[in-house]
Amino acid sequence: MQFTVPFTESGFIKIKKEFADLSAKRPAFVEELSRARDMGDRSENAAYKFARRRLSSTDSRMRFLKRLVENAKVVKPAQTEYVEIGSVVKVNNGNEDIIFYIVGEYEADPMAKKLSYKSPVGRALLRKKVGDSVKISVPTGTIEYKILEINI
């Protein structure tokens, strides 16, 4: 089954770089495992267990990233009329202005205000226009944002 995974251009570059970095490190991890294997009894060999776990984890992450890269679709917003993936949205919550970056789900970073288009806030903002208000239910109540600007 074929699926597409939307990414902003910077998010796509970031996962490709992570894949390349892991690919470059993998031969050293294989060599480390080989050296640890040669130390003897593997049941009591912490170095072997660590090296095997690290190589397994690296291989798993590389398979995941490879699938993402193969199915990625770089989305470039072409307009500022409404919010879409790649939009930079300035909102006001009644107290302050906040800038959110609407991104693909695998590049979200709430601390950097990069919100997945599938997150509650991202989903509420999607396809809205300047002047629109959105209400989002959160565990502590309801948040309301008014869209002030949409940029790309």
PyMOL commands that set and color helices and strands:
alter all, ss='L'
color gray80, all
select helices_A, chain A and resi 9-37+46-71+110-112+120-125
alter helices_A, ss='H'
color red, helices_A
select strands_A, chain A and resi 5-7+72-74+88-92+97-103+114-116+133-138+141-151
alter strands_A, ss='S'
color yellow, strands_A
deselect
rebuild
show_as cartoon
